[in-house]
Amino acid sequence: MLRRRLTLKGCGIPTSIWARLFIAVALLEVFAIICIEGYVIKRTVDIYKNGTESQWGFGLQNDSNKMSITQESFIVYDVIFIVAQLFLLMLCWEAVAHKNTIQIIAATLFNVMCLVYSLIQYTTFYIHPSTSAGIFQKDNDMRILLITTMVVYSLCSVAFAVLTWELYQMFGWKTYKKLGANLALRRAYKWHQILLTLLKLDIFFFIAYSVQLATLVLRVSDPETWVQIGVVIPGSVVFLVLSFWALKVEKKRLMIVVIGCLGCSPAYFIYKLVRMNVGIDKNNDPYLDTRKYLTFFVVVTLALVLVTVYVSVQCYRNFGIGLKEAIADYDACKAQLKANRAMLNNTSGRNSMTESRYEYTDVHERFVLD
């Protein structure tokens, strides 16, 4: 039995230098940010190790204003950085493997959002320090780490922008030049890809926002905390998974429910935005140390939801024009081509001319909608 080597091409990464550079930048950024944030977490724990336990089991407790000044606040932010990097790597790898130019652009924009988040973190620590962040004012190591994080994100954002342009020129031609003469299908496929990408981003931002709200603002004794953790977070994931399924199988009634629920959610986010910033008692401010972070996530999530509703309507209007059948035919053809390639690779005695004749090239992977 022949052993198959694990290669980039075998993992779906094209042989193009631009595609592999895109993945290389993503991998380097993931490694750098995880190392930096891991050390930031260690520094945070070291600084707080002599503190009084907080509601979640560690940190400092400020009894003067009945607010928790806890290390978990900062650890949650750092964990979000790490999870965001893993999510970005998934976006990049999947986008390049499927030659999805829309998702490549989305990954680049997501990296810019991470840069903005790192700027907010530095501002909270050193420019306009919050109550609990004041403990880091004299920690130069922490300052250097946060500056390094911003530099890494800035350099990678520039690299992603350049590589995105090159991949757009390459993948855009390969994917859409061969879609056939049916312009309606081409437009429908574009909206289909945009909605898939938006739903992935929605999942990340919904969960990240809910986790921050439940762990940093709400109290353990508050029923809303457990509703947020036990109902809202898993419910949001299930709802968005149903959205994926409704899009894939073109279920009109389910898509109407999805559009209706998403259309109502902006009212909640606007309410939370106002509640976090208007009419807050300074002596009992639950958003004292999290306002900037939560405001960022609320604004981004609100914008994503509004765009998702609009794109969902466009996709709903395209149901029934033949896109689902075209995608199914393409998947079947691609699976057959991969099976044929596997058979050829396992067949002995093939000379190089025969192998090159049946080589599984990028031409076979192009999405042709005739």
Buried (B, 14 or more C-beta within 10 A) or exposed (E): EEEEEEEBEEEEBBEBEBBBBBBBBBEBBBEBBBEBBEBBBEBBBEBBEEBBEBBBEBBBBBEEEEBBBBBBBBBBBBBBBBBBBEBBBBBBBBBBBBBBBBBBBBBBBBBBBBBEBBBBBBBBBBEEBBEBBEBBEEBEEBBEBBEBBBEBBBBBBEBBBBBBBBBBEBBBEBBBEEBEEBEEBBBBBBBBBBBBBBBBBBBBBBBBBBBBBBBBBBEEEEEEBEBBBEEBBEEBBEBBEBBBEBBEEBBEEBBBBBBEBBBEBBEEBEEBBEEBEEEBEEEEBBBBBBBBBBBBBBEBBBEBBBBBBBBBBBBBEBBEBBBBEBBEBBEEBBEEBEEEBEEBEEEEEBEEEEEEEBEBEEEBBBBEBE
